[in-house]
C-alpha cells in the first residue's frame, strides 16, 4: 500500500470476499483511453486500457521505463505491476518480499505446488513460473471480469502451468485436498481491507490443512498505528503455526505510518537469517522480526476467531496522496 510517488512501497490487492483489489498508490498516474496492450501490442505507442470489473474501474497503465510492462489499477489504486518481457521483475516492495519467500521455499529451480489467494494481474504466479518452470499453480480470484481483462491484455506464458478459479478465497481454499501445496500466498483485499473471514484462526487452520507438512504460508497484511490488527494477526497465526516471521518497513514497525507487512508461517523452522538478509538488502530495505521479539510485539493480543473477526482497518486518505 504505497503512497503516490513511492512505488517501492507496493499496493494491496483483491476484492470481494477473496479477490484481488485495492489499496495503495504505487506512483502510476491516472488512465484514460482505448483498449490496447498485451504482448507485442504497439510498444512504440502503447495506450492505457480501461474496463469496468466487479471490483471497480480497472485500468492498465503502460510503464514508461520498461517497454512491455504495465501497472494494474482498480479505482485508481495500484494492484499489480507486470513486465511481460521479464516476469521475474518485481516492482513493488512487498512483492519483492514475497518473491524472496518463493525463492526460499525450495532450492531453485525445483518446481512447487503454489496456491495464490487473490490474483490481481498474476504477478507472483508469473514470477514463480519464470523462476521455477514446471511448477503447478492455482489462482483463486473472485473477480471474473478482472481475470478476463488480464487474460486479454496481459496473457500468461502458454507454457506456464497456471489455473485460475473465479471464486471466494476461503471457499476456493476449502476445495483443495489435504497436503496439496508447498506454498500458499494470500494477498486479498476488499476495497483496501482484508475481508474478515480471511483473518481468523479457522481460516488459517484450513490453510495448514492444504499445506504439505513442510509447507509455508505467506500473507500480505496492512495496518497502521497502533498496529492492533497486525498484532492480532500475528497472535492468530501463532495459534496455528509454531514458526513465524514478519517483514515490514521500519516506519511501519515503529507505528509511524500505515503500510504493508508480509507474514511468513510454517510448522517447521524457517530460513529466518537468509530471509532477513534479503529483505534488508532490497532497494527499499525492510526489517524482519521472529521468535521472542515477535511474541513480544503481539502484546497479549487475542486470537481472532470467526465469531469475532473484523476486516482490516481502512487506510487513511494520506496513503493515497502525494507526500
C-alpha positions as CSV (number, residue, x, y, z in Angstrom):
1,X,0.0,0.0,0.0
2,X,2.2,2.7,-1.1
3,X,1.7,6.4,-1.1
4,X,1.5,8.1,-4.5
5,X,5.0,8.8,-5.7
6,X,6.5,5.9,-3.6
7,X,6.5,2.9,-6.0
8,X,8.7,0.8,-3.8
9,X,6.1,0.5,-1.2
10,X,3.7,-1.6,-3.3
11,X,0.0,-2.0,-3.3
12,X,-2.8,-4.1,-1.9
13,X,-4.9,-6.2,-4.0
14,X,-8.0,-8.2,-4.1
15,X,-11.6,-7.6,-3.8
16,X,-14.9,-9.2,-2.9
17,X,-14.7,-11.9,-0.3
18,X,-11.5,-13.2,-1.7
19,X,-10.4,-11.5,-4.8
20,X,-7.9,-9.0,-5.8
21,X,-8.4,-5.4,-5.3
22,X,-7.0,-2.4,-3.8
23,X,-5.2,-0.2,-1.6
24,X,-2.1,1.5,-2.5
25,X,-0.7,4.2,-4.6
26,X,2.4,2.9,-6.5
27,X,3.3,6.0,-8.4
28,X,1.3,5.3,-11.6
29,X,-0.8,8.2,-12.9
30,X,-4.4,8.1,-13.9
31,X,-5.7,6.5,-17.0
32,X,-7.9,7.1,-20.0
33,X,-8.2,5.7,-23.4
34,X,-8.9,2.9,-25.6
35,X,-8.0,-0.7,-25.3
36,X,-4.6,-1.7,-26.3
37,X,-1.7,-3.7,-24.7
38,X,-0.6,-7.2,-24.2
39,X,2.4,-8.8,-25.6
40,X,3.6,-7.3,-28.8
41,X,0.8,-4.7,-29.0
42,X,2.2,-1.4,-30.2
43,X,5.2,-1.0,-28.0
44,X,6.1,2.3,-29.7
45,X,2.9,4.0,-28.6
46,X,1.0,2.0,-26.1
47,X,-2.3,3.3,-24.8
48,X,-3.9,2.7,-21.4
49,X,-6.7,0.2,-21.2
50,X,-9.8,0.7,-19.0
51,X,-12.7,-1.7,-18.3
52,X,-15.3,-1.9,-15.6
53,X,-14.9,-5.1,-13.5
54,X,-16.6,-6.4,-10.4
55,X,-14.3,-4.5,-8.1
56,X,-14.5,-1.2,-9.8
57,X,-12.8,0.6,-12.7
58,X,-9.8,-1.4,-13.8
59,X,-7.0,0.3,-15.7
60,X,-3.8,-1.0,-17.3
61,X,-1.2,1.8,-17.5
62,X,1.9,1.3,-19.6
63,X,5.2,1.6,-17.8
64,X,7.2,4.4,-19.4
65,X,10.5,2.9,-18.4
66,X,10.0,-0.7,-19.4
67,X,8.9,-1.5,-22.9
68,X,6.3,-4.2,-22.2
69,X,5.4,-3.5,-18.5
70,X,2.1,-2.5,-17.1
71,X,0.5,-1.4,-13.9
72,X,-3.0,-2.6,-13.0
73,X,-5.1,-0.1,-11.1
74,X,-8.6,-0.5,-9.7
75,X,-10.4,2.7,-8.8
76,X,-7.1,4.5,-9.0
77,X,-5.2,2.2,-6.7
78,X,-2.3,0.1,-8.0
79,X,-2.9,-3.6,-7.7
80,X,0.0,-5.2,-9.7
81,X,2.9,-4.4,-11.9
82,X,3.7,-6.9,-14.7
83,X,6.6,-7.0,-17.1
84,X,5.7,-9.4,-19.9
85,X,9.3,-9.3,-21.2
86,X,10.8,-10.0,-17.7
87,X,8.2,-11.7,-15.4
88,X,10.9,-12.2,-12.8
89,X,11.0,-8.4,-12.3
90,X,9.0,-7.4,-9.1
91,X,8.4,-3.7,-8.8
92,X,6.6,-3.3,-5.5
93,X,8.5,-3.7,-2.2
94,X,6.0,-6.2,-0.6
95,X,6.0,-8.3,-3.8
96,X,9.8,-8.5,-3.7
97,X,9.5,-9.8,-0.1
98,X,7.0,-12.4,-1.3
99,X,9.4,-13.2,-4.1
100,X,12.1,-13.9,-1.5
101,X,9.7,-16.4,0.2
102,X,9.1,-18.1,-3.2
103,X,12.9,-18.3,-3.8
104,X,13.5,-19.8,-0.3
105,X,10.7,-22.3,-0.5
106,X,13.0,-24.9,-2.0
107,X,16.3,-25.0,-3.9
108,X,15.7,-23.3,-7.3
109,X,14.6,-24.3,-9.9
110,X,12.8,-27.1,-8.1
111,X,9.1,-26.9,-9.1
112,X,6.5,-26.1,-6.5
113,X,2.7,-26.5,-5.9
114,X,1.6,-23.0,-5.2
115,X,-1.9,-21.7,-4.3
116,X,-2.4,-17.9,-4.7
117,X,-5.4,-16.5,-2.8
118,X,-6.1,-13.2,-4.7
119,X,-4.9,-12.9,-8.3
120,X,-4.6,-9.3,-9.5
121,X,-2.5,-9.4,-12.7
122,X,-1.0,-12.8,-11.7
123,X,2.4,-11.1,-10.9
124,X,3.6,-13.7,-8.4
125,X,2.3,-16.7,-10.4
126,X,4.3,-15.3,-13.4
127,X,7.3,-14.9,-11.2
128,X,7.1,-18.5,-10.0
129,X,6.6,-19.8,-13.5
130,X,9.7,-17.9,-14.7
131,X,12.0,-18.9,-11.8
132,X,10.6,-22.4,-11.2
133,X,9.5,-23.9,-14.6
134,X,7.1,-26.8,-14.3
135,X,5.6,-25.5,-11.1
136,X,1.9,-26.3,-10.7
137,X,-0.1,-23.2,-9.6
138,X,-3.7,-22.3,-8.9
139,X,-5.0,-18.8,-8.5
140,X,-8.3,-18.1,-6.6
141,X,-9.6,-14.8,-7.8
142,X,-13.2,-13.7,-7.2
143,X,-13.4,-11.0,-9.9
144,X,-14.1,-13.0,-13.1
145,X,-14.2,-9.8,-15.3
146,X,-10.8,-8.8,-14.0
147,X,-9.4,-12.2,-14.8
148,X,-10.7,-11.8,-18.3
149,X,-9.1,-8.4,-18.7
150,X,-5.8,-9.7,-17.6
151,X,-6.0,-12.7,-19.9
152,X,-6.9,-10.4,-22.8
153,X,-4.2,-7.8,-22.4
154,X,-1.5,-9.4,-20.2
155,X,-1.6,-13.1,-21.3
156,X,0.2,-15.7,-19.3
157,X,3.0,-17.7,-20.9
158,X,1.2,-20.6,-22.6
159,X,3.8,-23.0,-21.1
160,X,3.0,-21.9,-17.5
161,X,1.0,-24.4,-15.5
162,X,-1.4,-22.0,-14.0
163,X,-5.1,-22.5,-13.5
164,X,-7.5,-19.7,-12.3
165,X,-10.6,-20.3,-10.3
166,X,-13.2,-17.5,-10.1
167,X,-14.5,-17.9,-6.5
168,X,-14.1,-16.6,-3.0
169,X,-10.7,-17.2,-1.4
170,X,-11.9,-19.2,1.6
171,X,-14.4,-21.2,-0.5
172,X,-11.8,-22.0,-3.0
173,X,-9.3,-23.0,-0.4
174,X,-11.8,-25.5,1.0
175,X,-11.9,-27.3,-2.3
176,X,-8.2,-28.3,-2.2
177,X,-7.2,-31.7,-0.8
178,X,-5.1,-32.1,2.3
179,X,-1.3,-31.6,1.8
180,X,-1.6,-30.2,-1.7
181,X,0.5,-27.0,-1.5
182,X,4.2,-26.3,-0.9
183,X,3.3,-22.6,-0.6
184,X,0.1,-20.7,-0.1
185,X,0.2,-16.9,-0.7
186,X,-2.7,-14.7,0.4
187,X,-2.9,-11.2,-1.0
188,X,-6.6,-10.5,-0.6
189,X,-8.3,-7.1,0.0
190,X,-11.8,-5.8,-0.5
191,X,-11.8,-2.1,-1.1
192,X,-8.3,-1.8,0.6
193,X,-9.4,-4.0,3.6
194,X,-8.7,-7.7,4.2
195,X,-12.1,-9.4,4.5
196,X,-13.0,-10.6,8.0
197,X,-13.4,-14.2,7.1
198,X,-9.8,-14.3,6.0
199,X,-8.4,-13.1,9.3
200,X,-9.4,-15.9,11.7
201,X,-7.8,-19.0,13.2
202,X,-10.4,-21.2,11.5
203,X,-9.2,-19.8,8.1
204,X,-5.6,-20.4,9.0
205,X,-6.5,-24.0,10.1
206,X,-7.8,-24.6,6.6
207,X,-4.5,-23.1,5.2
208,X,-2.5,-25.5,7.3
209,X,-4.7,-28.4,6.2
210,X,-4.0,-27.7,2.5
211,X,-0.2,-27.2,3.1
212,X,2.2,-30.1,3.0
213,X,3.8,-30.8,6.4
214,X,6.8,-28.8,5.4
215,X,4.8,-26.2,3.5
216,X,4.8,-22.4,4.1
217,X,2.1,-19.7,4.3
218,X,2.8,-16.1,3.3
219,X,0.3,-13.2,3.6
220,X,0.3,-9.6,2.6
221,X,-1.2,-7.7,5.6
222,X,-1.8,-4.0,6.0
223,X,-2.2,-1.9,9.2
224,X,-1.3,1.4,10.8
225,X,-0.9,2.9,14.2
226,X,-1.5,1.4,16.8
227,X,-1.0,-1.8,14.8
228,X,-3.8,-3.6,16.7
229,X,-4.8,-5.6,13.6
230,X,-1.3,-6.7,12.8
231,X,-0.7,-7.8,16.4
232,X,-3.9,-9.8,16.3
233,X,-3.0,-11.4,13.0
234,X,0.4,-12.5,14.4
235,X,-1.2,-13.9,17.6
236,X,-3.7,-15.7,15.5
237,X,-1.1,-17.2,13.2
238,X,0.9,-18.3,16.3
239,X,-2.1,-20.3,17.4
240,X,-1.9,-22.4,14.2
241,X,1.7,-22.3,13.2
242,X,4.7,-22.8,15.6
243,X,7.1,-20.9,13.3
244,X,6.6,-17.3,12.3
245,X,8.4,-14.3,10.8
246,X,7.1,-10.8,9.9
247,X,8.7,-8.4,7.5
248,X,7.8,-4.7,7.3
249,X,9.3,-1.2,6.7
250,X,10.9,0.2,9.9
251,X,8.4,3.1,9.9
252,X,5.6,0.6,10.0
253,X,7.2,-1.4,12.8
254,X,7.5,1.9,14.8
255,X,3.8,2.6,14.3
256,X,4.5,5.8,12.4
257,X,2.8,5.0,9.1
258,X,0.1,2.8,7.6
259,X,1.7,0.2,5.3
260,X,2.2,-3.4,4.3
261,X,3.7,-6.3,6.3
262,X,4.5,-9.7,5.0
263,X,3.8,-12.7,7.3
264,X,5.6,-16.0,6.8
265,X,4.4,-19.1,8.8
266,X,5.2,-22.8,8.9
267,X,5.1,-25.9,11.0
268,X,8.8,-26.3,10.6
269,X,11.8,-23.9,11.2
270,X,12.0,-21.1,8.7
271,X,15.1,-19.7,6.9
272,X,14.9,-16.6,9.0
273,X,18.6,-15.5,8.7
274,X,18.5,-15.6,4.9
275,X,15.1,-14.0,4.7
276,X,16.2,-11.2,6.9
277,X,19.3,-10.6,4.8
278,X,17.4,-10.5,1.6
279,X,14.7,-8.1,3.0
280,X,17.4,-5.8,4.4
281,X,19.3,-5.8,1.1
282,X,16.3,-4.7,-1.0
283,X,16.2,-1.3,-2.7
284,X,13.7,-0.4,-0.1
285,X,15.1,-2.2,3.0
286,X,12.7,-3.8,5.5
287,X,13.1,-5.4,8.9
288,X,12.2,-9.0,9.9
289,X,11.2,-10.0,13.4
290,X,10.7,-13.5,14.7
291,X,10.9,-15.6,17.9
292,X,10.7,-13.8,21.2
293,X,10.7,-10.3,19.6
294,X,7.6,-11.2,17.5
295,X,5.9,-12.7,20.5
296,X,6.5,-9.5,22.5
297,X,5.2,-7.5,19.6
298,X,1.8,-9.1,19.9
299,X,1.4,-7.6,23.4
300,X,-1.0,-10.3,24.5
301,X,-3.4,-9.7,21.6
302,X,-6.3,-12.2,21.4
303,X,-6.6,-14.9,18.8
304,X,-9.1,-13.9,16.2
305,X,-12.0,-16.4,15.6
306,X,-14.7,-16.4,13.0
307,X,-17.2,-15.2,15.6
308,X,-15.2,-12.1,16.4
309,X,-13.4,-11.5,13.1
310,X,-13.3,-8.0,11.6
311,X,-11.9,-6.6,8.3
312,X,-8.5,-5.0,8.5
313,X,-8.5,-1.2,9.1
314,X,-9.3,1.3,6.3
315,X,-6.2,3.1,5.1
316,X,-6.2,6.8,5.9
317,X,-6.6,9.2,3.0
318,X,-3.0,10.3,3.2
319,X,-1.9,6.8,2.0
320,X,-3.2,7.8,-1.4
321,X,-1.9,11.4,-1.6
322,X,1.3,12.8,-2.8
323,X,3.8,13.1,0.1
